[in-house]
């Protein structure tokens, strides 16, 4: 199995573990935690929508779930991608954090932490490939954040 396919497989397994844990762990009764969690999930959906629209406006295609750049794609540095290099990963992490908060089970926060580490590793690998494909990617890295604008 290629490294790119392994990343996709691990990602799918982590999502399945998150969903399975959410379905078997008891739900918290904390209304404040649930409200904040639901707000984060809504923000994640909006961010994901913006990322997809910005990507499609430039490349006329759906985002690539593998870390390998598509051979005929162009580097997108506009829209939400102007500030964040991996807005879809950010949306997924925000949404799963919101789901963990809305649910309230400690086990979901553990799985979320594993997802953070996974997307950090996946994005680092992806960025090595992007630096090879796009000579100006290093400049883009210098003026943008990996996941959270101005923070990380």
Buried (B, 14 or more C-beta within 10 A) or exposed (E): EEEBEEBBEBBEEBBEBBBEBBEEBEEBEEEEBBEBBBEBBEBBBEBBEBBBEBBBEBBEEEBBEBBBBEEEBEBBBEBBBBBBBBBBBBBBBBBBBBBBBBBBBEBBBEBBEBBBEBBBEBBEBBBEBBBEEBEEBEEBBEEBBBBEEEEE
